[in-house]
Amino acid sequence: MTDAQDKFKQWLTGTALPFWAARGFDPSARRFAERLDVDGAAVQDLPFRLMVQGRQIASFAMASLNGYGPPECVEMARLVCGTMIENYWSADGRPGWVFSLDSDGTVADPTRDTYAHAFALFALAWASQLEPGDSSVRAEYHRLAAETLDFLDEEAAVSGTDFQGYRTALPDPGGLSQNPHMHLFEALLGWFEVSGESEFLSRAKALVDLALERMINPTSGALFESYQNGWAPRLDPLERIIEPGHCHEWAWLLLRYGRLSGQDMLEPAERLYRFALSHGEDGDHMVFDQLLADGKVHKAGKRIWPQSEALKADAAFARLGDPDAEMRISRRIAALFDSFLDRPVSGAWIDHFDARGAAKVDYIPASTLYHLAFTVEALDPDAQTSACR
């Protein structure tokens, strides 16, 4: 591990996770905070999204399994996973997970969002690893994961003679998006690693095939964020948006799938990675928010999560012998500390800067912890969990 990687790991374990365990968890409501204010206090007067609860459960579970976080990480993840199931699953009497709750626990938004379902699956996979293999709780998590996938197949799948993915949400807003499919892919890989069951890997393969056939440009490696129905590109060139952070994220996930399945994923992963490296970052290896189809910068702001996902891809390609990847890792970590981390309070972050370097948000989103925690795991040669291997 390089000095930069060690610094990043020490910050997560010694500063960030203790801070979020103390400030970002509500023991009376048994849930994680949606966001903190600039003083580090939990913000209460807004909906609590399923996606954030799922991300935090997974982050604290992974941290506890690796010995990263304080001892209370285990119990927090277990408690909130139980609360997530109790309060979000079929909360309005209909199948599926509701999108968000008000602070009093009533349903704020009953939308069935595919992206949020992916993070419920992801949380269940990680939380199950905190339980004994023969426990009733672990069996319940497995059963609920299967029910979630059945719901998506029955209610959200795009109709057709072959698999065309899932609608973005129900009610259907029209159009299709790559991002829910990417996180379903991530969750399915997690469930395959937990269970060893081939069905999860088969489902992951269907998403790989869809991405290669419909989403990822076979020549350039560009990946649009959204599509018309039928996976046709948007008509307006200004709607053909590419987020280079997602190119990095898909590259990392494809290589992970390749290790698990034995299928060679190097060529498509490298296409995505090289496109993002060529077009998606500045001279300091800071990743831009958005590009257009021709690779030109559309939005030059910078968020934490694309920097984190680029680090995951760098880690994967470093292991494959890329001679420049370790240099990129050191420079990206340095940029995180120079611009994003330990601001406005220690253990927190400024999530988003505009093109001029001014902060775009006046709060600290909890959802960012997922990106940072799993990036540390991906970089850590001593990690005990297998999500990055």
N, C-alpha and C positions, 0 to 999 in steps of 0.2 A: 504494500500500500504506500502510495506517495505521501509526502507531507501534506499536500492539499487535501487528499482524500481523508487522511487521518484527522485533519482539522475539521472537515465537514462532519465526519462521524462523531467526533467529540462534541461539536456544537449541538447536533441532534440529541445525543444521549445525555449530555450534561446540562444543556440549557433549554432547548426547545421542548422536548417531551416533558420534563418536569414542569415547565411553565404552562403547557396546555393541559396537563393533568390537574394542575391547581386552578387555572383560570377558565379552562374550556369545558369543564364537566359540571353538570348540575346534579348533585346526588339526590335531591328531593324529587326531581322530575325524572331521574335516571336517563338523561340524554346529554348529548354534546351540544355545545353552543354552535349556533350558525355563524356568528362572527363576534369579534371583540371591537370595542371602540379604541381610539388612539391611546387611551390610558391603560388598556389591557383589561377592561371590564366587559363582561358578557352583555351583549345587546339582546333584549328580550322582546321588544315590540315589533316583531316581524315573523313571518312563517318559518317553520323549521322543516327543511327539505329532506326527504328520504335520502337523496344522493349524499348529503353531507353526513348524515348519521352512518350510512354505509361506509363511506370513506374513512371516517374516524374509527369505526369499529375495526376495520381491516388494518389501519395504521397502528392502533394500539395493540391489536393481536399480534401482528408481525413483530412489533417492537418487543413485546414480552417473550415471544418465541426465540428471539435473537439475544435476549438479555440487554437490549438497548435502553429500555425505559425503566422508570421507578416500579417497584413491586405492585403498586395499585393498578398498573396497566391491565393486568389480567382480569381483575374483578370489574373494572370499568367496561372493558370490551364485552364481558359476559352479560353484565347488567343491561347495557344499552342494546345488545343484540336481542335480549328478551323483550325490552321495551319496543324496539323496532317491529318485531313480529306482532306483538300485542296491539300496537297502535296504528300501524300503517297497512298491514296485510288485511285486505277486505274490510277496511274500516268503515265503509259506507254500505256494507252488505253485498257488494258485488265482487266478483273475482279480481285478483290483481292487487298491486300495491298503489296506494294513493300517493300523489306527488308531494304534498306538504300538509303540515298541521299548524294550527294556531297555538299560541303559548298555553292555552287551557286544554290542549289535547284534542280539540274538535278538528274536523277536516277543513283545511283552508282551500285546498285545490285537489279535486278528485281525479284529475287527469291521470291516465295510465301512460306514463312516459317511459319509452323503451330504454333510454339512457339511465334513468333512475332504477329500473328493474335490473339492469346490468350490475349496478352497484349494490343492490340488495343481494344478488347472487354472489358477488365478490365478497361481501361482508360475511355471508354464511359460510363460504369456503374457508375463510381465515379463522372465523370464530370456532368452527368445528375442530380446528387443530388444537384448541385449548381444552378439549374434552377427551376423555378416554375413548379409544376406538370402539368399545362395545357399549357406550353409554346411550341412554334413551334420548338425551339432549342432542347428541351428534346424529342419531338416527332421525330426529325431528328436523334438524337442519337439512339433512339429505332429502327427506320427503318434501320439504317446502321448496327446495331448489328444483326438484322435479316438477312440482306443481307450477312453479313460476315459468319454467320452460314450456310446460303444456299450455299455460295461459297465452304465452306469446305465440305459440304455434297455432292455437285455435282462434285467437282474437286479433293478433297484430300482424300475422304473416301476410306478405304481399301475395295476392292470388295469382296463380299461373300453374303451368304444367310442371315446372321445375322450381327449385328454391331460388327466390329472388329477394330474400331478406325480410326485414320487418319495417312496418310503418313507424314513423318517428314517435307518434303519440296517438292516443285515443281520447277524445274524438280526433279523427285524422285531419291534420292541418294541410295535407297535400305536400307533394314532393318527398324526397328521400334524403337521408343524411348518412354520411360514413361514420360519424362519431359514435352513435349507439352501437353499431356493429363492431367497432374496434373494442369497446369496453365489454361487450358480450364475449368477444373472442378472448379477452384477458380473463374474464370470470370463468369461462369454460376451461381454459388451460389450468386455472387454479383448482377447479373441481376435479380435473383429471389427475393432477398431482396428488390431491388429497385422497381420492377414492381408487385410482387405478382403473376406473371403468371406461371401457372403450367408447361408450356412447358419447361421453363428453368430448373425446378427441375426434370422433366422427362429426359431431356438430361443429367443432372448431374447424375441421377441414372444409366443411361446407362454406363457412365464412371466408376462409382463405381463398377458395375457388371463386367466390363471389367478388372478393376484392381484386383478385388478379384479372378476372374477366370484365368487370364493370367499373371499377374505381381507379385503379392505379394505371397510369399511362404506360403502355408497354415499351415505349421508347425513352421518354424523358424521366419517368418516375414521379411526375406530378400527380397529386391527389386532391381532387376537389372536395370541398366541405359538403356541398349540397348539390342535388340533382333534381331534374324533373322526374315525374313518375315514369317507370321503365328504365331508370338509370341513364337517361339522356342528359347531356350537359345543359346547364341553364342557357337560355337564348341570349341574355344580356351579358356581354363580356365582363362587365363590372360585377356580375353575380357569380362568376367562375372563380371563386375565392379558394386560395390554397393557404393553409396554415402550416408553415414548415415544421413547427413543433409536432404536428400529427404525422408528418412524413417520418420524423425521427422515431416517434412512438410506434408506428406500424413496423418500421424496420426492426426495432428491438423485439417486438412481439413475434414477428415472422421468424427471426432467428431462434427465439425461445421455442416456438412451435416446431421448428426444424429439429432441435435437439430432442424434443419429446417424441416426435413422430418418426424420425429417421428420414424425412423428406428434405431434399436439398432446397433451402430457401435463400441461399446466398445471393443469387442473381437479383431477384426482386427486392430483397432487403437493401442490397447495395445501390440499386437504382434510386430508391427512395432517399437513402442516406446521402448519396452524392448530389442529388437535386437540391436537398436542403442545405448542404454545405456550400454548394455553388451559388445559390441565389438567396438563401434565407437568413444570412447573418452579416454583421458588419465586421470591420477589421479586427475587432477585439473578441470575435466569436460570440457575440451577443445576438440571440435569435430574434428576428422581427416577428411582429404579430401576423401580418398577412401579405401574400403575394397574389399576383394575377397569373393567368395561364401562361403568359410569356416569360414568367420569372421575375418581372419587375415588381418592386416593392409597392404595395397598395397602402398598407398602414405600417409605419415605421416605429410605432410604440413597441414596448417590450414588457412582457409579463414573466413571472417566475416560472410557470409551468413549462413553457417551451425550452427554457434553459435546462430545466431538470430532465426533460425527455431527451434532449440532445446528449446529456451526460450518460443516460442509459444506453443510447445507441453507441456513443463513444466507447463505453465499457465493453459492449459486445464486440465491436470491431477491434478493440485493443487485444482482446482474447484471441481474435483470429489473425493477429499479427500486423495490423495496420501500424506502421511506424510513427505516424503523426497523431494517433488517437490519444496517447498519454499526454502529449503537449496540450491538445485541446481540452482534456479533462482539467489539467492544472489551471489553464487560463479561464475556463468557464467557472470553476469554483472560486477563483479569485474575484471574478466579476460579480458573482452572487454576494460575496461578502462586501465588496466595494459599494454595491448599489442597493441590494434588496434586504439582506438579513440583519437582524438585531435592530430593526427600526419599525415603528417609533419607540418600541420598548424592547428590552433584551428578551430573546426567545421568540420574537414575532418577526414580521416582515411587511414591507411595502409591496403589494402584489403587482402593481402595474404603473409604468411610466409612459408618458407620451413621447413623441419623437424628439422633443426638446429636453427631455430628462426631468420633467415635472411630474409629481405624483398624480395619478388619475383617480385615486380612491382615498376616502378619509375614514377607512375602517380596515380591520384585519380579518380577511376571510379564513374561516377554519378549513375550508376545502383544500387549501394549498398544502396543508400538512401531508396529505396523501402523496403528492408529487415528491416532496422533499424526503419523506421517510423511505419511500420505495426506491428513490434514487440512491440514497445511502446504502440500502441493501444491495442494489445492483452493482455498486462500486466495491463492496466489501468482500474481499476474498475469504473472510472468516465467517460470513453469514451462514447460519444453520438451516434456514429455510431455503426452499428450492426454487422460488419464483424467478430468480435471475439466472439460473444455471442452465 
